[in-house]
């Protein structure tokens, strides 16, 4: 007698590649005006997003409220997503300035957890897109609809890109990389020793 019962299927999602968003609820008009007036690099290639000359922008005093918000969000991410008690700190950070017709190629960062904070989102037609591959090497694009005041956190292994903007208004995003608390402390110590010798 054959067994016609269907097999029991269980799915065990592993959240280590999870993307997490946090909404900033404070007013940030002062911070927005500050970043709009920064000096920006000339693009290396046509139709590519430009970045601020300052690559440590979040450590500047006018952005200290955002810095605190980002750190609290990172602590939440490491606890809830990475299931870790270790601390991570923001290393380098920059402003990405996107004009109409500009985009980025798929890329990843030398980081632990990456972050992108959106000062303004003129429309919902230019998402942040993550691309992943299954074990058959098939690519899957996953767009995240973003909005003004949204912080997106994601692990360094996730490749991401931004499609071409169709809006006339310039979009500003603050992006950052992170390192371990120990590496952060070591870099501060090296910097102090170097400055003391100067």
C-alpha positions in Angstrom: 0.0 0.0 0.0 1.5 3.3 -1.1 1.8 6.3 1.3 0.0 9.2 -0.3 0.8 11.7 2.5 2.6 14.8 1.4 6.0 15.5 2.9 6.2 18.0 5.7 8.2 21.1 4.8 9.7 23.5 7.3 11.6 26.7 6.5 14.3 28.0 8.8 15.1 31.6 7.8 18.6 32.7 9.0 18.5 36.5 9.5 22.2 37.3 9.2 21.7 39.0 5.8 18.7 41.0 7.0 18.1 44.6 6.1 16.7 46.8 9.0 15.2 50.3 8.7 14.9 53.0 11.4 12.9 56.2 11.0 14.4 59.5 12.3 11.6 61.5 13.9 13.4 64.7 14.9 13.5 67.7 12.7 16.8 67.7 10.7 16.5 70.9 8.5 19.7 72.3 10.0 21.6 69.2 9.2 20.1 69.1 5.7 21.2 72.6 5.0 24.7 71.8 6.3 25.3 68.9 4.0 23.9 70.7 0.9 26.6 73.3 1.3 29.5 70.9 1.5 32.3 70.6 -1.1 31.7 67.7 -3.5 34.1 65.7 -5.7 33.9 65.8 -9.4 32.5 62.5 -10.7 35.0 60.0 -12.1 32.6 58.7 -14.7 29.6 60.3 -16.5 26.2 59.9 -14.9 27.6 58.6 -11.6 26.6 59.9 -8.2 29.1 62.3 -6.7 30.3 62.2 -3.1 31.4 64.7 -0.5 35.1 65.6 -0.2 34.8 65.0 3.5 34.8 61.2 4.1 34.3 61.5 7.9 31.2 63.7 7.8 29.2 62.1 10.6 31.8 63.0 13.1 31.3 66.7 12.5 29.5 68.7 15.3 26.5 69.9 13.2 25.5 66.2 12.7 25.9 65.0 16.3 22.2 64.2 16.7 22.3 62.0 13.7 25.5 60.4 15.0 23.7 59.4 18.2 20.7 58.1 16.3 22.9 56.0 14.0 24.8 54.5 17.0 21.6 53.5 18.8 20.4 51.9 15.6 23.6 50.0 15.1 23.4 48.7 18.7 19.9 47.4 18.0 21.1 45.7 14.7 24.0 43.9 16.4 21.7 42.6 19.2 18.6 41.7 17.2 20.0 40.7 13.8 23.6 39.6 14.5 22.7 38.2 17.9 25.9 39.7 19.3 26.9 41.7 22.3 29.9 43.2 20.5 29.9 46.9 19.7 30.6 48.4 16.3 31.4 52.0 15.5 31.1 54.2 12.5 34.4 54.6 10.6 34.2 56.6 7.4 31.1 58.4 6.2 30.2 60.6 3.3 27.3 62.3 1.5 26.1 60.8 -1.8 24.6 63.5 -4.1 22.4 62.2 -6.9 21.2 64.3 -9.8 18.8 63.4 -12.5 20.2 60.7 -14.8 22.8 59.6 -12.2 23.1 56.0 -10.8 25.6 53.6 -9.2 26.8 50.2 -10.2 26.3 47.1 -7.9 29.0 47.3 -5.2 29.8 46.3 -1.7 31.9 48.0 1.1 34.8 47.0 3.3 32.7 47.2 6.4 30.8 45.2 9.0 27.4 46.8 8.7 26.6 49.5 6.2 24.2 52.4 6.6 22.4 54.8 4.3 20.4 57.7 5.7 18.1 59.7 3.4 17.9 63.5 3.9 15.3 63.9 1.1 13.5 61.5 -1.3 11.9 63.4 -4.2 10.0 60.4 -5.5 9.5 56.6 -5.0 10.9 55.7 -8.4 14.6 55.4 -7.3 14.9 52.7 -4.6 17.9 51.2 -2.9 18.4 47.8 -4.6 20.1 44.8 -3.1 21.2 42.0 -5.4 21.8 38.4 -4.2 22.5 35.1 -5.8 21.1 31.7 -5.0 23.1 28.5 -5.1 22.3 28.1 -8.8 24.1 31.5 -9.4 20.8 33.1 -10.3 20.6 36.8 -9.5 17.7 38.4 -7.6 17.2 42.1 -7.2 15.3 43.3 -4.1 14.3 47.0 -4.1 13.8 48.8 -0.8 11.4 51.7 -1.0 13.0 54.6 0.8 11.7 57.8 2.3 12.9 61.0 3.8 14.4 60.5 7.3 14.9 56.7 6.8 18.1 54.9 7.9 18.8 51.6 6.2 21.2 49.1 7.8 22.5 46.1 6.0 25.5 43.7 6.2 28.6 44.2 4.1 28.0 41.0 2.2 25.0 42.5 0.5 25.8 44.0 -2.9 23.7 47.1 -3.6 23.1 49.8 -6.2 20.9 52.8 -7.0 19.0 53.0 -10.3 19.1 56.1 -12.5 17.2 59.0 -11.0 14.3 60.5 -13.1 13.7 63.4 -10.8 14.9 66.9 -11.3 15.5 67.5 -7.6 18.9 66.5 -6.1 18.7 63.6 -3.6 21.1 63.6 -0.7 22.1 60.4 1.3 24.6 60.0 4.1 26.3 56.6 3.8 28.7 55.0 6.3 30.9 52.0 7.0 31.5 50.5 10.4 34.4 48.7 12.2 34.6 46.8 15.5 34.9 48.8 18.8 38.4 47.4 19.3 39.6 48.5 15.8 38.0 51.9 16.4 39.8 52.3 19.7 43.1 51.3 18.1 42.7 53.9 15.3 42.0 56.6 17.9 45.1 55.6 19.9 47.3 55.6 16.7 45.9 59.0 15.8 46.6 60.5 19.2 50.2 59.1 19.2 50.8 60.5 15.7 49.5 64.0 16.6 51.6 64.1 19.8 54.7 63.5 17.7 53.9 66.3 15.3 
